[in-house]
C-alpha cells in the first residue's frame, strides 16, 4: 500500500481537519461536565500539527511525522490534553522508528498500543474511569483480533474506528473517576466523555484516509 512518511503526513493533515470540524461538538460534550474547552484545545493542537508538517524536510519517515506532531502539541497546547497527546505521538514515533512504510495491520496495532500505554502511564487513569482509554482500548483489542485473523489493513482500521466511537458513546453510562468531571460523581452519568470521543474521531479519520488509499490502488490496478 506504501503508507510512507508523506502518506502519514497527509493522513494527519486530514485528522486535523476532521477534529476542527467537530470542535463545537467536542466543546459541547466537555461543557456538560467540564470547562467546555476540549474541542478548542484539540483544534489548537491539530492546527499546530498541520503547521509542523509543512516544515518537514523533502524526504522523511513515518516516525518523523509523529515526532513532529508530538513537538507541536508540546509547544502549542497547555491544557491537560496537550501533554497526553505529546506523549502519545512521541510513542507512535518510537513504535514506527526506522520503518519506511506502515502497510501492515500489525504496524498500526503497535502504534495504537504504544500511544495508549503512553497516555495511561502519564495520565494515571485506568479502564472504567471514563476517559480516553475507554474508547481507545476496545479499538486496540479489535485491531489485535484483526491481526490474528490476517485482516486487510483498511478493514481493520475501519472496524477499530467504529468500535472506538461506539465505546465513546458507552461512556455515558460510566461514573468519571479522573479529571474535572470526577467531581460530579453520579451526576456525570448520562454524559459522553469528550476525550473518549476525540480519539474515536481521530481513529475514524485515519481509517477513512487509508480506505481511500486502498480504493485508489484497487482502481489503478484494474485499469
N, C-alpha and C positions, 0 to 999 in steps of 0.2 A: 504493500500500500504506500510505502515511502512517506511515513509521517516523520519528516525530518525537522530540523530546527525552524525553518521557515514556516512549515505547516503548523507546528505547535504555536508559533507566534500568531499566525492567522486565527487559530482556534481561540487563544486567549483574547485576541482583539474582539472577536465576536462575543465571548463571555462577558467582556466589559460592556459591550453594547446591550446585551440582554439584562445584565444587572441594573444598568441605568434605566432601562425600560420598566423595570419592576421596582424602582426606587420608592415611589409613593406607596405601593402595596407593602413593601418591607417596613417602611416607616409606620404605616397603619398598624401592622401586626405588633411592632415593637411598642407603639404608643398605647396599646391596650394594657400592657403590663410593665412597661419600662419608660425610658425617656423619649422614645419615638425617633431616634436618630440613626437606627441601624441601616436603613436604606441610604441615607446621606453618607455615612461612614464607608459603606461598601462601594458606593459610587465614586467617592474621592479616591479610594484605594485603586479601583479598577481603571479610573481615568489616568492615574499615575502609572499604572502598568502599561497602558497604551502608549503613553509618552516614552516610557523607558524602552519599549520595543523599537521605537523609531531610532534610538541611539545605539542599537546593536551593530556590530561590525558586519561587513559584507557576508562573511561566512560564519555560521555559529551552529552549535549543537542544541538539542532539546534542553539539556541541563542549563545552558546559558540563558535560555528564555525563562526558566523557572527561577534561576538565581536573580535575574533582572527584576522579576515580579516580586520576589522577596524583598529586595532592596527598596523597591518602590513603596511597598507597604510600610517598611521601616521608617522611611523618610516622611511620608505623607499622612499616615493615619495614627493619631494619638489615642483614639478610643480603645476600649478593651479588645475589640475585634482586630485591631491593627497588628499587635504582636502575635496573635494567633495565626493570622494569615501569613505574616512574615515567616513564622516558624514552619508553617505548612508548605509554603512554596520553596523554602530552603530545603526542607526534607525531600520534596519532589525532585529538586535539583540533584540531591545526593543519590536518590534512587535511580535517576536517569543518567548518572555520571558516565561519561565516555561512550554512551550509546549514540550511534549516528541516526538511528530511527527508532520509533516506538510503534512497531507494527503488530505486536502480539498482545493478546488479551492479558497475558501474564505481566507484560511491561506495565500496563495501566493498573493492574491489581497491585503490583509492588509500589507504584507511585501513590495510589489512593491509600494503601495501608500505611505508608511512611507519613503521609500527610495527617492521617487520623492519629497515629501514635504521637506525632509532634504536638498536635492540638491537645490531646489528652494529657500529655506529660506537663505541658506548660499551663494549661487551664485548671488541671486538677479535678475535672469532672469525671463522673462515672456514668455508665449507661443507666438510663432511667431518671437522670437528673433534669431532664427536659432541656437539652442543649443541642448544639450542632451535632454532637456524637450520635444522637438518637435517630438521625436520618442518614448519617454517613455510614455508620456501622452496618445496617441492613443492606445498603448498597454494596459495600465491600464483600459481604457474605454472598450476595448474589453473583458478584464477579468471581468469587472463589469457586462457586458451583459451575459457572460458565467455563472457567479454566479447566476444571476436571472433565467437563463434557466436550472440550475442544471446540467451543462455540466460536462463531465468527466474531471478530472484534466489534464491528458496528452493532451487531445484535446484543452482545454482552454489555456494551456501554449504554445502549438504549434501555435495556432491562434495568440496569443499575440506576439510571436516572428516574425511571418510573417507580422503582422501589423506594428511592430516596424521597420523592415527592409524596408518595402515599404515607411513608413513615413520618414525614414532616407534618402532614395533616393529623396523624395519630397522636402527635404531641399534645393535642387539645385535651386529651384525657389524662395527662400527667400533671403531677404537682412539682413545680420547679424547686430544685434544691441548690442551684447555683445562680449567681448573677442577681441583678436587682429584682427580678421577678420573684425570687425566693422569699422576699419579704412579704409577699401577698399570700403565700401558702395555698390553701384550698381555693382561695378566691381567683387564682390564676387558672384553675381548671376551666376548660371551655375555650381557652385562647391558644392559638397556634404559635409555636415558637419561631421567632423571626430568624434566628441563626440557623436553625434546622432547615428553614425554608430557603435561605440564600445559598447554602451548599447544594441543596437539591436543584435550584435553578442553574447553578454552575455545572453540575453533573449532566443535567439535561442539555445544556448548551454544548458541552463537549461532545455528547453523543450525537446531537444533530449535525455538527460540523463533520464528524468522522463518517456519519452515514452519507452526507452529501459527497464526500470524497470517494466513498465506495461506489456510489451511483455514477460518478464521473468516470471512474476507472472501468466500471462494467460497460458504460456506454461506448467508451473509446475501444474497448476490447471487442465489442460486437460490430464495429464499423468495418 
